[in-house]
Amino acid sequence: MWIIGHRGSAGTHPENTLASVGAALAAGADWIEVDVYAAAGELLVIHDDTLDRTTDGRGALTDKSLEALRALDAGGGERIPLLAEVMDLIDARAGLNIEIKNALALDPVLALVAARLASRPAWHGRVLLSSFMPDVTAALGARARDGWLLGVLYLDDARDPVAIAAGVQAYSLHPPLRQVDATLVGAAHAAGLRVFAYTVNEPAAVERCLALGIDGIYTDHPGRAIAIRAAYANGSAVAE
């Protein structure tokens, strides 16, 4: 089961920052997930379309210049990183799941990923694109995939998530933890899909995912989840 650092190591460091991504790498995460908006002519790694929650700024992300955005404190003195900076830091040492947060980011993300795949072959098969926006997911499904993977991310209201993912020839299905059970995992695997559940933080939940045969989990605490995975493989009880 892959351990996917959610927004880096968001439980221990300011989310979606280089410090958080670096902490997930240091912990040994198999993959790292970040959120990406196109704004101010760049691909910015940030979860919200407003600045208030994760930075010392205020207002809408898209109302600010790149200079103003890069001057903000995103926690612990970190600044909002560019997607290119995150890719430079990871350097294919872990896989990277890029969650596209606005439709304007679609083409720039694909262009950056294509350039990185061309210049750094180690990235092949280690970039996963996903989005909560159905239109973006459908657009990704229609694109030729040369070295990158597609994941279908959804909330509780998806009518038939396995069929949706199969319809766009996705690599993986990304359900919320509360929807994960043996029936869903079995149906996804029968359709040739991997299952990556979000967001799995409690030790008992990590162990339950291992028992269900889930292929990966998004977690704010990748180091802890890695330790639980190792203990489970050795037949030890999950940590309390």
ZADO-1210 file (C-alpha; in nm, 4 decimals, padded with zeros to 6 digits):
<atoms>
<atom x="00.0000" y="00.0000" z="00.0000" code="MET" pos="1"/>
<atom x="00.1453" y="00.3325" z="-00.1089" code="TRP" pos="2"/>
<atom x="00.1733" y="00.6043" z="00.1527" code="ILE" pos="3"/>
<atom x="00.0861" y="00.9345" z="-00.0167" code="ILE" pos="4"/>
<atom x="00.1811" y="01.2467" z="00.1733" code="GLY" pos="5"/>
<atom x="-00.1264" y="01.4712" z="00.1706" code="HIS" pos="6"/>
<atom x="-00.0209" y="01.8256" z="00.0838" code="ARG" pos="7"/>
<atom x="00.3252" y="01.7012" z="00.1725" code="GLY" pos="8"/>
<atom x="00.3313" y="01.6207" z="00.5418" code="SER" pos="9"/>
<atom x="00.0444" y="01.8494" z="00.6387" code="ALA" pos="10"/>
<atom x="00.0130" y="01.7099" z="00.9897" code="GLY" pos="11"/>
<atom x="00.3645" y="01.8182" z="01.0828" code="THR" pos="12"/>
<atom x="00.4479" y="02.1132" z="00.8544" code="HIS" pos="13"/>
<atom x="00.2628" y="02.3986" z="00.6825" code="PRO" pos="14"/>
<atom x="00.0624" y="02.2333" z="00.4061" code="GLU" pos="15"/>
<atom x="00.1630" y="02.2590" z="00.0397" code="ASN" pos="16"/>
<atom x="00.4987" y="02.4197" z="00.1198" code="THR" pos="17"/>
<atom x="00.8465" y="02.3054" z="00.0249" code="LEU" pos="18"/>
<atom x="00.9076" y="02.2289" z="00.3925" code="ALA" pos="19"/>
<atom x="00.6049" y="02.0003" z="00.3982" code="SER" pos="20"/>
<atom x="00.7023" y="01.8269" z="00.0752" code="VAL" pos="21"/>
<atom x="01.0580" y="01.7857" z="00.2023" code="GLY" pos="22"/>
<atom x="00.9312" y="01.6337" z="00.5273" code="ALA" pos="23"/>
<atom x="00.7224" y="01.3804" z="00.3350" code="ALA" pos="24"/>
<atom x="01.0255" y="01.2893" z="00.1266" code="LEU" pos="25"/>
<atom x="01.2417" y="01.2530" z="00.4373" code="ALA" pos="26"/>
<atom x="00.9776" y="01.0303" z="00.5980" code="ALA" pos="27"/>
<atom x="00.9926" y="00.7963" z="00.2989" code="GLY" pos="28"/>
<atom x="00.6535" y="00.8685" z="00.1389" code="ALA" pos="29"/>
<atom x="00.5968" y="00.6701" z="-00.1787" code="ASP" pos="30"/>
<atom x="00.4022" y="00.9553" z="-00.3368" code="TRP" pos="31"/>
<atom x="00.3275" y="01.3168" z="-00.2491" code="ILE" pos="32"/>
<atom x="00.0064" y="01.5061" z="-00.3270" code="GLU" pos="33"/>
<atom x="-00.0142" y="01.8822" z="-00.3799" code="VAL" pos="34"/>
<atom x="-00.2877" y="02.1221" z="-00.4913" code="ASP" pos="35"/>
<atom x="-00.2311" y="02.3554" z="-00.7852" code="VAL" pos="36"/>
<atom x="-00.3996" y="02.6742" z="-00.9063" code="TYR" pos="37"/>
<atom x="-00.3153" y="02.8771" z="-01.2132" code="ALA" pos="38"/>
<atom x="-00.2954" y="03.2382" z="-01.0952" code="ALA" pos="39"/>
<atom x="-00.0834" y="03.5456" z="-01.1674" code="ALA" pos="40"/>
<atom x="00.0646" y="03.3724" z="-01.4733" code="GLY" pos="41"/>
<atom x="00.2086" y="03.0826" z="-01.2718" code="GLU" pos="42"/>
<atom x="00.1194" y="02.7407" z="-01.1292" code="LEU" pos="43"/>
<atom x="00.0938" y="02.7963" z="-00.7551" code="LEU" pos="44"/>
<atom x="00.0836" y="02.5179" z="-00.4963" code="VAL" pos="45"/>
<atom x="-00.2008" y="02.6094" z="-00.2614" code="ILE" pos="46"/>
<atom x="-00.5287" y="02.4433" z="-00.1647" code="HIS" pos="47"/>
<atom x="-00.7714" y="02.7358" z="-00.1295" code="ASP" pos="48"/>
<atom x="-00.8780" y="03.0035" z="-00.3747" code="ASP" pos="49"/>
<atom x="-00.8442" y="03.2524" z="-00.0908" code="THR" pos="50"/>
<atom x="-00.5359" y="03.3340" z="00.1127" code="LEU" pos="51"/>
<atom x="-00.6798" y="03.3684" z="00.4621" code="ASP" pos="52"/>
<atom x="-00.6491" y="03.0133" z="00.5958" code="ARG" pos="53"/>
<atom x="-00.2987" y="02.9139" z="00.4894" code="THR" pos="54"/>
<atom x="-00.1090" y="03.2416" z="00.4602" code="THR" pos="55"/>
<atom x="-00.0816" y="03.5780" z="00.6338" code="ASP" pos="56"/>
<atom x="-00.2581" y="03.7359" z="00.3360" code="GLY" pos="57"/>
<atom x="-00.6228" y="03.8171" z="00.2812" code="ARG" pos="58"/>
<atom x="-00.8620" y="03.7953" z="-00.0114" code="GLY" pos="59"/>
<atom x="-00.8814" y="03.6037" z="-00.3359" code="ALA" pos="60"/>
<atom x="-00.5757" y="03.4291" z="-00.4761" code="LEU" pos="61"/>
<atom x="-00.6483" y="03.5514" z="-00.8278" code="THR" pos="62"/>
<atom x="-00.6668" y="03.9178" z="-00.7212" code="ASP" pos="63"/>
<atom x="-00.2966" y="03.9367" z="-00.6334" code="LYS" pos="64"/>
<atom x="00.0179" y="03.9813" z="-00.8382" code="SER" pos="65"/>
<atom x="00.2793" y="03.7081" z="-00.8402" code="LEU" pos="66"/>
<atom x="00.5147" y="03.9379" z="-00.6487" code="GLU" pos="67"/>
<atom x="00.2538" y="03.9927" z="-00.3774" code="ALA" pos="68"/>
<atom x="00.1693" y="03.6229" z="-00.3540" code="LEU" pos="69"/>
<atom x="00.5316" y="03.5206" z="-00.3269" code="ARG" pos="70"/>
<atom x="00.5897" y="03.7717" z="-00.0487" code="ALA" pos="71"/>
<atom x="00.3304" y="03.6058" z="00.1778" code="LEU" pos="72"/>
<atom x="00.4143" y="03.3783" z="00.4693" code="ASP" pos="73"/>
<atom x="00.2552" y="03.0376" z="00.4102" code="ALA" pos="74"/>
<atom x="00.3581" y="02.9169" z="00.7570" code="GLY" pos="75"/>
<atom x="00.6891" y="02.9030" z="00.9387" code="GLY" pos="76"/>
<atom x="00.8406" y="03.1540" z="00.7004" code="GLY" pos="77"/>
<atom x="00.7619" y="02.9392" z="00.3981" code="GLU" pos="78"/>
<atom x="00.6251" y="03.0991" z="00.0837" code="ARG" pos="79"/>
<atom x="00.3681" y="02.9687" z="-00.1618" code="ILE" pos="80"/>
<atom x="00.5743" y="02.7456" z="-00.3915" code="PRO" pos="81"/>
<atom x="00.5532" y="02.7083" z="-00.7656" code="LEU" pos="82"/>
<atom x="00.4739" y="02.3641" z="-00.9031" code="LEU" pos="83"/>
<atom x="00.8086" y="02.3711" z="-01.0849" code="ALA" pos="84"/>
<atom x="00.9853" y="02.4185" z="-00.7502" code="GLU" pos="85"/>
<atom x="00.8025" y="02.1214" z="-00.6018" code="VAL" pos="86"/>
<atom x="00.9033" y="01.9051" z="-00.8968" code="MET" pos="87"/>
<atom x="01.2621" y="02.0248" z="-00.8637" code="ASP" pos="88"/>
<atom x="01.2638" y="01.9261" z="-00.4959" code="LEU" pos="89"/>
<atom x="01.1092" y="01.5826" z="-00.5457" code="ILE" pos="90"/>
<atom x="01.3136" y="01.5097" z="-00.8599" code="ASP" pos="91"/>
<atom x="01.1219" y="01.1825" z="-00.9149" code="ALA" pos="92"/>
<atom x="01.2432" y="01.0400" z="-00.5819" code="ARG" pos="93"/>
<atom x="00.8740" y="00.9935" z="-00.5022" code="ALA" pos="94"/>
<atom x="00.5683" y="00.9997" z="-00.7233" code="GLY" pos="95"/>
<atom x="00.3740" y="01.3264" z="-00.7468" code="LEU" pos="96"/>
<atom x="-00.0043" y="01.3583" z="-00.7505" code="ASN" pos="97"/>
<atom x="-00.1031" y="01.7016" z="-00.8824" code="ILE" pos="98"/>
<atom x="-00.4592" y="01.7931" z="-00.7904" code="GLU" pos="99"/>
<atom x="-00.5794" y="02.0577" z="-01.0344" code="ILE" pos="100"/>
<atom x="-00.7886" y="02.3176" z="-00.8511" code="LYS" pos="101"/>
<atom x="-00.9018" y="02.5458" z="-01.1341" code="ASN" pos="102"/>
<atom x="-00.9677" y="02.4821" z="-01.5012" code="ALA" pos="103"/>
<atom x="-00.7115" y="02.7452" z="-01.6055" code="LEU" pos="104"/>
<atom x="-00.4393" y="02.5203" z="-01.4638" code="ALA" pos="105"/>
<atom x="-00.5167" y="02.2265" z="-01.6944" code="LEU" pos="106"/>
<atom x="-00.3115" y="02.3192" z="-02.0008" code="ASP" pos="107"/>
<atom x="-00.0184" y="02.4748" z="-01.8096" code="PRO" pos="108"/>
<atom x="00.0063" y="02.1658" z="-01.5870" code="VAL" pos="109"/>
<atom x="00.0063" y="01.9359" z="-01.8883" code="LEU" pos="110"/>
<atom x="00.2734" y="02.1494" z="-02.0568" code="ALA" pos="111"/>
<atom x="00.4972" y="02.1471" z="-01.7483" code="LEU" pos="112"/>
<atom x="00.4536" y="01.7731" z="-01.6980" code="VAL" pos="113"/>
<atom x="00.5331" y="01.7049" z="-02.0647" code="ALA" pos="114"/>
<atom x="00.8508" y="01.9127" z="-02.0388" code="ALA" pos="115"/>
<atom x="00.9616" y="01.7322" z="-01.7212" code="ARG" pos="116"/>
<atom x="00.8905" y="01.3905" z="-01.8702" code="LEU" pos="117"/>
<atom x="01.1006" y="01.4830" z="-02.1724" code="ALA" pos="118"/>
<atom x="01.3934" y="01.6148" z="-01.9690" code="SER" pos="119"/>
<atom x="01.3817" y="01.3674" z="-01.6786" code="ARG" pos="120"/>
<atom x="01.2731" y="01.0177" z="-01.7903" code="PRO" pos="121"/>
<atom x="01.2614" y="00.9023" z="-01.4263" code="ALA" pos="122"/>
<atom x="00.9307" y="01.0907" z="-01.3962" code="TRP" pos="123"/>
<atom x="00.7589" y="00.8483" z="-01.6361" code="HIS" pos="124"/>
<atom x="00.4769" y="00.6748" z="-01.4525" code="GLY" pos="125"/>
<atom x="00.5359" y="00.8891" z="-01.1447" code="ARG" pos="126"/>
<atom x="00.3040" y="01.1812" z="-01.2168" code="VAL" pos="127"/>
<atom x="-00.0654" y="01.1388" z="-01.1377" code="LEU" pos="128"/>
<atom x="-00.3168" y="01.4088" z="-01.2315" code="LEU" pos="129"/>
<atom x="-00.6545" y="01.4422" z="-01.0619" code="SER" pos="130"/>
<atom x="-00.9287" y="01.6956" z="-00.9923" code="SER" pos="131"/>
<atom x="-01.2608" y="01.7247" z="-00.8128" code="PHE" pos="132"/>
<atom x="-01.3971" y="01.9093" z="-01.1187" code="MET" pos="133"/>
<atom x="-01.5781" y="01.6674" z="-01.3551" code="PRO" pos="134"/>
<atom x="-01.5055" y="01.8829" z="-01.6603" code="ASP" pos="135"/>
<atom x="-01.1335" y="01.8791" z="-01.5870" code="VAL" pos="136"/>
<atom x="-01.1379" y="01.5036" z="-01.5258" code="THR" pos="137"/>
<atom x="-01.3196" y="01.4498" z="-01.8563" code="ALA" pos="138"/>
<atom x="-01.0722" y="01.6756" z="-02.0382" code="ALA" pos="139"/>
<atom x="-00.7795" y="01.4838" z="-01.8894" code="LEU" pos="140"/>
<atom x="-00.9440" y="01.1596" z="-01.9926" code="GLY" pos="141"/>
<atom x="-00.9531" y="01.2791" z="-02.3533" code="ALA" pos="142"/>
<atom x="-00.5824" y="01.3661" z="-02.3622" code="ARG" pos="143"/>
<atom x="-00.3106" y="01.1327" z="-02.4815" code="ALA" pos="144"/>
<atom x="-00.1152" y="01.0074" z="-02.1820" code="ARG" pos="145"/>
<atom x="00.2547" y="00.9726" z="-02.2501" code="ASP" pos="146"/>
<atom x="00.4126" y="00.8971" z="-01.9149" code="GLY" pos="147"/>
<atom x="00.1510" y="01.0426" z="-01.6764" code="TRP" pos="148"/>
<atom x="-00.1432" y="00.8778" z="-01.5023" code="LEU" pos="149"/>
<atom x="-00.5031" y="00.9846" z="-01.4390" code="LEU" pos="150"/>
<atom x="-00.6885" y="00.9482" z="-01.1104" code="GLY" pos="151"/>
<atom x="-01.0611" y="01.0022" z="-01.0531" code="VAL" pos="152"/>
<atom x="-01.1192" y="01.1993" z="-00.7348" code="LEU" pos="153"/>
<atom x="-01.4733" y="01.2268" z="-00.6042" code="TYR" pos="154"/>
<atom x="-01.6976" y="01.3104" z="-00.3117" code="LEU" pos="155"/>
<atom x="-01.9934" y="01.1136" z="-00.1788" code="ASP" pos="156"/>
<atom x="-02.2324" y="01.2154" z="-00.4568" code="ASP" pos="157"/>
<atom x="-02.0683" y="01.0220" z="-00.7425" code="ALA" pos="158"/>
<atom x="-02.3374" y="00.7896" z="-00.8795" code="ARG" pos="159"/>
<atom x="-02.1071" y="00.5181" z="-01.0122" code="ASP" pos="160"/>
<atom x="-01.7450" y="00.6138" z="-00.9471" code="PRO" pos="161"/>
<atom x="-01.6017" y="00.2874" z="-01.0810" code="VAL" pos="162"/>
<atom x="-01.7848" y="00.3309" z="-01.4112" code="ALA" pos="163"/>
<atom x="-01.6790" y="00.6961" z="-01.4310" code="ILE" pos="164"/>
<atom x="-01.3142" y="00.6034" z="-01.3756" code="ALA" pos="165"/>
<atom x="-01.3281" y="00.3172" z="-01.6231" code="ALA" pos="166"/>
<atom x="-01.4937" y="00.5468" z="-01.8776" code="GLY" pos="167"/>
<atom x="-01.1961" y="00.7837" z="-01.8811" code="VAL" pos="168"/>
<atom x="-00.9474" y="00.4957" z="-01.8679" code="GLN" pos="169"/>
<atom x="-00.8151" y="00.6117" z="-01.5338" code="ALA" pos="170"/>
<atom x="-00.5321" y="00.4491" z="-01.3479" code="TYR" pos="171"/>
<atom x="-00.6868" y="00.4948" z="-01.0060" code="SER" pos="172"/>
<atom x="-01.0018" y="00.5761" z="-00.8118" code="LEU" pos="173"/>
<atom x="-00.9765" y="00.8166" z="-00.5168" code="HIS" pos="174"/>
<atom x="-01.2693" y="00.7739" z="-00.2741" code="PRO" pos="175"/>
<atom x="-01.3208" y="00.9432" z="00.0635" code="PRO" pos="176"/>
<atom x="-01.2305" y="00.7072" z="00.3469" code="LEU" pos="177"/>
<atom x="-01.5914" y="00.6899" z="00.4681" code="ARG" pos="178"/>
<atom x="-01.6954" y="00.5276" z="00.1375" code="GLN" pos="179"/>
<atom x="-01.4282" y="00.2603" z="00.1333" code="VAL" pos="180"/>
<atom x="-01.5368" y="-00.0975" z="00.1902" code="ASP" pos="181"/>
<atom x="-01.4650" y="-00.4413" z="00.0471" code="ALA" pos="182"/>
<atom x="-01.7377" y="-00.4039" z="-00.2170" code="THR" pos="183"/>
<atom x="-01.5918" y="-00.0831" z="-00.3592" code="LEU" pos="184"/>
<atom x="-01.2364" y="-00.2155" z="-00.3526" code="VAL" pos="185"/>
<atom x="-01.3419" y="-00.5378" z="-00.5221" code="GLY" pos="186"/>
<atom x="-01.5367" y="-00.3584" z="-00.7947" code="ALA" pos="187"/>
<atom x="-01.2513" y="-00.1167" z="-00.8634" code="ALA" pos="188"/>
<atom x="-00.9937" y="-00.3939" z="-00.8810" code="HIS" pos="189"/>
<atom x="-01.2190" y="-00.5956" z="-01.1111" code="ALA" pos="190"/>
<atom x="-01.2265" y="-00.2930" z="-01.3435" code="ALA" pos="191"/>
<atom x="-00.8459" y="-00.2711" z="-01.3386" code="GLY" pos="192"/>
<atom x="-00.8353" y="00.0356" z="-01.1142" code="LEU" pos="193"/>
<atom x="-00.6168" y="00.1039" z="-00.8157" code="ARG" pos="194"/>
<atom x="-00.7846" y="00.2488" z="-00.5063" code="VAL" pos="195"/>
<atom x="-00.6297" y="00.5436" z="-00.3198" code="PHE" pos="196"/>
<atom x="-00.8380" y="00.6576" z="-00.0210" code="ALA" pos="197"/>
<atom x="-00.8368" y="01.0027" z="00.1398" code="TYR" pos="198"/>
<atom x="-00.7674" y="01.1285" z="00.4075" code="THR" pos="199"/>
<atom x="-00.6454" y="00.8492" z="00.6363" code="VAL" pos="200"/>
<atom x="-00.4876" y="00.9745" z="00.9585" code="ASN" pos="201"/>
<atom x="-00.5960" y="00.7564" z="01.2495" code="GLU" pos="202"/>
<atom x="-00.3782" y="00.4479" z="01.3088" code="PRO" pos="203"/>
<atom x="-00.6770" y="00.2138" z="01.3175" code="ALA" pos="204"/>
<atom x="-00.7973" y="00.3534" z="00.9834" code="ALA" pos="205"/>
<atom x="-00.4552" y="00.2951" z="00.8276" code="VAL" pos="206"/>
<atom x="-00.4662" y="-00.0652" z="00.9451" code="GLU" pos="207"/>
<atom x="-00.8215" y="-00.1110" z="00.8119" code="ARG" pos="208"/>
<atom x="-00.7079" y="00.0089" z="00.4698" code="CYS" pos="209"/>
<atom x="-00.4210" y="-00.2378" z="00.4778" code="LEU" pos="210"/>
<atom x="-00.6624" y="-00.5192" z="00.5643" code="ALA" pos="211"/>
<atom x="-00.8945" y="-00.4204" z="00.2778" code="LEU" pos="212"/>
<atom x="-00.6129" y="-00.4398" z="00.0243" code="GLY" pos="213"/>
<atom x="-00.6325" y="-00.0725" z="-00.0681" code="ILE" pos="214"/>
<atom x="-00.3501" y="00.0323" z="-00.3001" code="ASP" pos="215"/>
<atom x="-00.2690" y="00.3657" z="-00.1377" code="GLY" pos="216"/>
<atom x="-00.3779" y="00.6201" z="00.1207" code="ILE" pos="217"/>
<atom x="-00.3509" y="00.9964" z="00.1437" code="TYR" pos="218"/>
<atom x="-00.2388" y="01.0946" z="00.4910" code="THR" pos="219"/>
<atom x="-00.1295" y="01.4079" z="00.6729" code="ASP" pos="220"/>
<atom x="00.1179" y="01.1947" z="00.8702" code="HIS" pos="221"/>
<atom x="00.3175" y="00.9896" z="00.6187" code="PRO" pos="222"/>
<atom x="00.5917" y="00.8968" z="00.8646" code="GLY" pos="223"/>
<atom x="00.3431" y="00.7503" z="01.1106" code="ARG" pos="224"/>
<atom x="00.1555" y="00.5648" z="00.8358" code="ALA" pos="225"/>
<atom x="00.4805" y="00.4144" z="00.7084" code="ILE" pos="226"/>
<atom x="00.5578" y="00.2840" z="01.0585" code="ALA" pos="227"/>
<atom x="00.2096" y="00.1336" z="01.0849" code="ILE" pos="228"/>
<atom x="00.2490" y="-00.0318" z="00.7446" code="ARG" pos="229"/>
<atom x="00.5771" y="-00.1869" z="00.8559" code="ALA" pos="230"/>
<atom x="00.4264" y="-00.3077" z="01.1839" code="ALA" pos="231"/>
<atom x="00.1284" y="-00.4571" z="01.0006" code="TYR" pos="232"/>
<atom x="00.3593" y="-00.6429" z="00.7608" code="ALA" pos="233"/>
<atom x="00.5386" y="-00.7896" z="01.0615" code="ASN" pos="234"/>
<atom x="00.2129" y="-00.8966" z="01.2257" code="GLY" pos="235"/>
<atom x="00.2336" y="-00.6368" z="01.5032" code="SER" pos="236"/>
<atom x="-00.0656" y="-00.4599" z="01.6539" code="ALA" pos="237"/>
<atom x="-00.1451" y="-00.1124" z="01.5274" code="VAL" pos="238"/>
<atom x="-00.0076" y="00.1706" z="01.7405" code="ALA" pos="239"/>
<atom x="-00.2614" y="00.3487" z="01.9604" code="GLU" pos="240"/>
</atoms>
